[in-house]
Amino acid sequence: MKKILEVLTSPVWWVSVVIAGILINLVSSYLKGIIDTHLSRFSAARREQGERKRAERKTAVEQLRKNEHQEVMATLAEMRHRLRAIFYLLGGVFFMGWGSILPGVTDAVIIAKAVTIFAFAFGGISLYISFTYFKRAVNVKGLLLEAHPWQDGPKELSPLP
């Protein structure tokens, strides 16, 4: 504690703090303009990308409304994405379970650790792929529901609230 008080009372420390504060102020005023221009470009690009995606979605919905064949193909694509999501989910759970059971089954420690790492990595990748396929299926289902809101059936006949 005594050393801290000595450092705080020395004029060298106070001069260095003032110089550091001035340098930080100069650097921040120089970088502020650069950061502002880059952030405004980034915001404009994100806004344009969002508008483009909304326009693409609107076009896709209009095509689904007009073309029955495309609606059937979108429904099949949704089912395909859901089935692939289920397949990869089951594969991921299998590999994760295999990786957690294997070390207790075998005595070969090095091989068991390597296979366990492989199983967990492969299971994690498989679960991620399952999530991406499920997300695709949900997006296609959203397009179908936006094109034809009645597709899930009338609300008054549904037993759920």
C-alpha positions as CSV (number, residue, x, y, z in Angstrom):
1,M,0.0,0.0,0.0
2,K,2.9,2.3,0.8
3,K,4.4,1.8,-2.7
4,I,1.1,2.7,-4.3
5,L,0.9,6.0,-2.3
6,E,4.5,6.8,-3.3
7,V,3.7,6.3,-7.0
8,L,0.6,8.3,-6.8
9,T,2.4,11.2,-5.1
10,S,5.3,11.4,-7.6
11,P,5.1,14.1,-10.3
12,V,6.4,11.7,-12.9
13,W,3.3,9.6,-12.7
14,W,1.0,12.6,-12.9
15,V,2.9,14.0,-16.0
16,S,2.7,10.6,-17.7
17,V,-1.0,10.4,-17.0
18,V,-1.6,13.8,-18.5
19,I,0.5,13.0,-21.6
20,A,-1.4,9.7,-22.0
21,G,-4.7,11.5,-21.7
22,I,-3.7,14.0,-24.4
23,L,-2.5,11.2,-26.7
24,I,-5.7,9.3,-26.2
25,N,-7.8,12.4,-27.0
26,L,-5.8,13.1,-30.2
27,V,-6.0,9.5,-31.4
28,S,-9.8,9.3,-30.6
29,S,-10.5,12.5,-32.5
30,Y,-8.6,11.2,-35.5
31,L,-10.3,7.8,-35.4
32,K,-13.8,9.1,-34.9
33,G,-14.3,10.2,-38.5
34,I,-12.9,7.0,-39.9
35,I,-15.1,4.8,-37.6
36,D,-18.2,6.9,-38.4
37,T,-17.7,6.5,-42.2
38,H,-17.2,2.8,-41.9
39,L,-20.2,2.3,-39.7
40,S,-22.4,4.4,-42.0
41,R,-21.3,2.3,-45.0
42,F,-21.9,-0.9,-43.0
43,S,-25.4,0.3,-42.0
44,A,-26.3,1.3,-45.5
45,A,-25.1,-2.1,-46.9
46,R,-27.2,-3.9,-44.2
47,R,-30.2,-1.8,-45.0
48,E,-29.9,-2.5,-48.8
49,Q,-29.4,-6.2,-48.1
50,G,-32.6,-6.3,-45.9
51,E,-34.6,-4.5,-48.6
52,R,-33.3,-6.9,-51.3
53,K,-34.2,-9.9,-49.1
54,R,-37.7,-8.5,-48.5
55,A,-38.2,-8.0,-52.3
56,E,-36.9,-11.5,-53.0
57,R,-39.3,-12.9,-50.4
58,K,-42.2,-10.9,-51.9
59,T,-41.4,-12.2,-55.4
60,A,-41.2,-15.8,-54.1
61,V,-44.6,-15.5,-52.3
62,E,-46.2,-14.1,-55.5
63,Q,-44.8,-17.0,-57.5
64,L,-46.2,-19.5,-55.0
65,R,-49.6,-17.8,-55.3
66,K,-49.6,-17.9,-59.1
67,N,-48.0,-21.3,-59.8
68,E,-49.5,-24.4,-58.2
69,H,-46.6,-26.6,-59.4
70,Q,-44.1,-24.4,-57.6
71,E,-46.2,-24.6,-54.5
72,V,-46.1,-28.4,-54.6
73,M,-42.4,-28.3,-55.2
74,A,-41.9,-25.9,-52.2
75,T,-44.0,-28.3,-50.0
76,L,-41.8,-31.2,-51.1
77,A,-38.7,-29.1,-50.4
78,E,-40.0,-28.3,-46.9
79,M,-40.5,-32.0,-46.2
80,R,-37.1,-32.9,-47.6
81,H,-35.5,-30.3,-45.4
82,R,-37.4,-31.6,-42.3
83,L,-36.4,-35.2,-43.0
84,R,-32.8,-34.3,-43.5
85,A,-32.9,-32.3,-40.2
86,I,-34.3,-35.3,-38.4
87,F,-31.7,-37.6,-40.0
88,Y,-28.8,-35.4,-39.0
89,L,-30.3,-34.8,-35.5
90,L,-30.4,-38.6,-34.9
91,G,-26.9,-39.0,-36.3
92,G,-25.6,-36.2,-34.0
93,V,-27.3,-37.7,-31.0
94,F,-25.9,-41.2,-31.9
95,F,-22.4,-39.9,-32.2
96,M,-22.6,-37.9,-29.0
97,G,-23.9,-40.9,-27.2
98,W,-21.3,-43.2,-28.7
99,G,-18.6,-40.7,-27.7
100,S,-19.8,-40.6,-24.1
101,I,-20.2,-44.4,-23.8
102,L,-17.0,-45.5,-25.5
103,P,-14.4,-44.5,-22.8
104,G,-16.0,-46.8,-20.2
105,V,-16.1,-49.8,-22.6
106,T,-12.5,-50.0,-23.7
107,D,-9.2,-50.1,-21.9
108,A,-7.2,-48.5,-24.7
109,V,-7.0,-45.0,-23.3
110,I,-5.4,-43.2,-26.2
111,I,-7.6,-44.8,-28.9
112,A,-10.7,-44.1,-26.8
113,K,-9.8,-40.5,-26.3
114,A,-9.2,-40.0,-30.0
115,V,-12.4,-41.8,-31.0
116,T,-14.3,-39.8,-28.3
117,I,-13.0,-36.5,-29.7
118,F,-13.9,-37.6,-33.2
119,A,-17.4,-38.7,-32.1
120,F,-18.2,-35.5,-30.3
121,A,-16.8,-33.3,-33.2
122,F,-18.8,-35.3,-35.8
123,G,-21.9,-35.2,-33.5
124,G,-21.6,-31.5,-33.1
125,I,-21.2,-30.9,-36.8
126,S,-24.2,-33.2,-37.5
127,L,-26.3,-31.3,-35.0
128,Y,-25.4,-28.0,-36.6
129,I,-26.3,-29.3,-40.0
130,S,-29.6,-30.5,-38.6
131,F,-30.3,-27.0,-37.3
132,T,-29.6,-25.4,-40.6
133,Y,-31.9,-27.8,-42.4
134,F,-34.6,-27.2,-39.9
135,K,-34.2,-23.5,-40.3
136,R,-34.5,-23.9,-44.1
137,A,-37.7,-25.9,-43.6
138,V,-39.2,-23.2,-41.4
139,N,-38.3,-20.6,-43.9
140,V,-40.0,-22.5,-46.7
141,K,-43.1,-23.2,-44.5
142,G,-43.2,-19.4,-43.8
143,L,-43.3,-18.7,-47.5
144,L,-46.0,-21.2,-48.0
145,L,-48.1,-19.8,-45.2
146,E,-47.6,-16.3,-46.4
147,A,-48.7,-17.3,-49.9
148,H,-51.7,-19.2,-48.6
149,P,-52.6,-18.4,-45.0
150,W,-55.4,-21.0,-44.9
151,Q,-52.9,-23.9,-45.4
152,D,-52.9,-25.0,-41.8
153,G,-56.7,-25.3,-41.7
154,P,-59.4,-23.1,-40.3
155,K,-58.6,-21.7,-36.8
156,E,-62.1,-22.2,-35.4
157,L,-61.9,-26.0,-35.9
158,S,-58.6,-26.3,-34.2
159,P,-58.7,-28.0,-30.7
160,L,-55.8,-25.9,-29.5
161,P,-56.3,-22.3,-28.4
